[in-house]
Amino acid sequence: MLFVRSTRAPIVEIDAESGGVYVRFSDKAVAKTIERQSDGPVITVDVDRQGEVIGIEGLCFTEFSLSQILRQANVRADRVDLSKARFRTAASSRAAAA
């Protein structure tokens, strides 16, 4: 089980073309990516050097909920108010980063 230590509401980046979702909890640098076993979508978890969850990526989704992604990633985010999550398309995320 991995934990989100941040209290910041996540930014959810959605790529409708690929069915990809990235739930971002932090802007820290990724030190390691951990693949999670799942019967459905492909799930990976990015962590920093201290093992804190930075984000969760899911591929091949047609429909999802944040609680479903957390459960499939085996991640707990008890201190995060998921109802305050912000959603954006992957195209707008790339434009914001440029």
C-alpha positions as CSV (number, residue, x, y, z in Angstrom):
1,M,0.0,0.0,0.0
2,L,1.3,3.4,-1.0
3,F,0.1,6.7,0.5
4,V,-0.5,10.3,-0.7
5,R,0.9,12.5,2.0
6,S,-0.1,15.8,0.3
7,T,-3.4,17.4,1.1
8,R,-3.6,19.1,-2.3
9,A,-6.6,18.2,-4.4
10,P,-5.4,16.4,-7.5
11,I,-5.3,17.6,-11.1
12,V,-6.7,14.9,-13.4
13,E,-5.4,15.0,-16.9
14,I,-7.5,13.0,-19.4
15,D,-6.5,11.9,-22.9
16,A,-9.8,10.7,-24.5
17,E,-8.0,9.4,-27.6
18,S,-5.9,6.8,-25.7
19,G,-8.2,6.3,-22.7
20,G,-5.3,7.6,-20.6
21,V,-5.8,9.3,-17.2
22,Y,-3.1,10.9,-15.0
23,V,-4.0,11.8,-11.4
24,R,-1.4,14.3,-10.3
25,F,-1.0,14.9,-6.5
26,S,2.4,16.8,-6.6
27,D,4.8,18.5,-9.0
28,K,7.8,16.9,-7.5
29,A,10.3,15.0,-9.6
30,V,9.6,11.3,-10.3
31,A,12.2,9.0,-8.9
32,K,10.5,5.7,-9.6
33,T,7.5,4.3,-11.4
34,I,5.8,1.3,-10.0
35,E,3.6,-0.9,-12.2
36,R,0.5,-2.3,-10.5
37,Q,-1.2,-5.6,-11.5
38,S,-4.8,-5.1,-12.6
39,D,-7.3,-7.2,-14.5
40,G,-8.4,-4.1,-16.4
41,P,-6.6,-0.9,-17.3
42,V,-2.8,-0.6,-17.0
43,I,-1.9,1.2,-13.8
44,T,1.4,2.8,-12.8
45,V,2.3,4.9,-9.7
46,D,5.0,7.6,-9.8
47,V,6.8,8.2,-6.5
48,D,9.5,10.7,-5.4
49,R,12.8,9.8,-3.6
50,Q,11.0,9.5,-0.3
51,G,8.4,7.1,-1.7
52,E,5.6,9.7,-1.7
53,V,3.0,9.3,-4.4
54,I,3.3,12.0,-7.1
55,G,0.7,10.6,-9.5
56,I,-1.1,7.7,-10.8
57,E,-1.4,6.8,-14.5
58,G,-4.1,4.6,-16.0
59,L,-4.3,3.5,-19.6
60,C,-7.2,2.0,-21.6
61,F,-10.1,3.5,-19.6
62,T,-13.5,4.1,-21.1
63,E,-14.9,5.2,-17.8
64,F,-13.4,5.8,-14.3
65,S,-13.8,7.2,-10.9
66,L,-11.0,8.6,-8.7
67,S,-11.8,6.1,-6.0
68,Q,-11.5,3.2,-8.5
69,I,-8.1,4.4,-9.7
70,L,-6.8,4.7,-6.2
71,R,-8.1,1.2,-5.4
72,Q,-6.6,-0.4,-8.5
73,A,-3.3,1.4,-7.8
74,N,-3.4,0.2,-4.1
75,V,-2.9,3.9,-3.0
76,R,-4.6,5.6,-0.1
77,A,-5.2,9.4,-0.1
78,D,-7.1,9.8,3.2
79,R,-6.1,13.5,3.6
80,V,-7.1,14.5,0.1
81,D,-10.6,15.9,-0.7
82,L,-11.2,14.2,-4.0
83,S,-14.3,16.3,-4.6
84,K,-12.1,19.3,-5.2
85,A,-10.1,17.6,-8.0
86,R,-9.7,19.6,-11.2
87,F,-10.1,18.0,-14.5
88,R,-8.4,19.0,-17.8
89,T,-7.8,17.4,-21.2
90,A,-4.3,16.2,-21.9
91,A,-4.1,18.8,-24.8
92,S,-4.7,21.7,-22.3
93,S,-2.1,20.2,-19.9
94,R,0.5,20.1,-22.7
95,A,-0.3,23.7,-23.6
96,A,0.0,24.8,-20.0
97,A,3.4,23.2,-19.7
98,A,4.8,24.8,-22.8
